[in-house]
Amino acid sequence: MIELIVGTNSTWSLRAWICAQLVDVSVEVIVINLERNDAKLQLSKLTPSEKVPCLKVDNVSIHDSLSIAEYF
């Protein structure tokens, strides 16, 4: 399973999502509302960097939108 963790109002997250759509890869999108006070806590449970976007493939986490684009 491939998970894409994205944040609201994050253009970097949007870029990663668009790349997934362009190559027609099925990803489970997990959206974090970055305006909430507990956003950092939610992110800490999902990604080691606590930043978005994050692509999780098997046991690997990719934390940079350019790297995610290159993966796709």
C-alpha positions in Angstrom: 0.0 0.0 0.0 1.2 3.5 -0.8 0.2 6.4 1.5 0.5 10.0 0.7 0.3 12.3 3.7 -0.6 15.8 2.8 -1.5 19.0 4.5 -4.2 21.5 3.9 -3.1 24.8 2.2 0.2 23.2 1.3 1.3 23.7 -2.3 4.1 21.2 -1.8 1.5 18.6 -0.8 -0.5 19.5 -3.9 2.5 19.0 -6.1 3.0 15.5 -4.8 -0.6 14.6 -5.2 -0.7 15.9 -8.8 2.4 13.7 -9.6 0.5 10.7 -8.3 -2.5 11.6 -10.5 -0.3 12.1 -13.6 1.1 8.6 -13.4 -2.2 7.1 -12.3 -0.8 5.5 -9.2 -3.4 4.5 -6.6 -2.5 6.1 -3.3 -4.3 6.4 0.0 -4.3 10.1 0.7 -4.2 11.2 4.4 -5.1 14.8 4.8 -3.9 16.7 7.9 -5.5 20.1 8.7 -2.4 22.1 9.3 -4.4 24.9 10.9 -5.4 22.8 13.9 -3.4 23.0 17.2 -2.8 19.3 17.2 -1.5 19.1 13.7 2.1 18.5 14.8 0.9 15.7 17.1 -1.0 14.1 14.2 2.0 14.3 12.0 4.3 12.8 14.6 2.2 9.7 14.5 2.4 9.4 10.7 5.8 10.6 9.6 9.2 10.8 11.3 9.9 14.2 9.8 6.6 15.7 11.1 6.3 17.5 7.7 4.2 17.2 4.6 4.2 15.9 2.0 5.3 12.4 2.9 5.0 9.4 0.7 5.1 6.0 2.5 5.9 3.0 0.5 6.3 -0.3 2.4 8.9 0.7 5.1 10.3 3.7 3.3 9.2 7.4 3.9 10.0 10.0 1.3 9.7 13.5 2.7 10.5 15.9 -0.2 8.1 16.8 -3.0 10.9 16.6 -5.6 11.9 13.2 -4.4 8.3 12.1 -4.4 8.0 13.3 -8.0 11.2 11.4 -9.0 9.8 8.3 -7.3 6.7 8.4 -9.4 
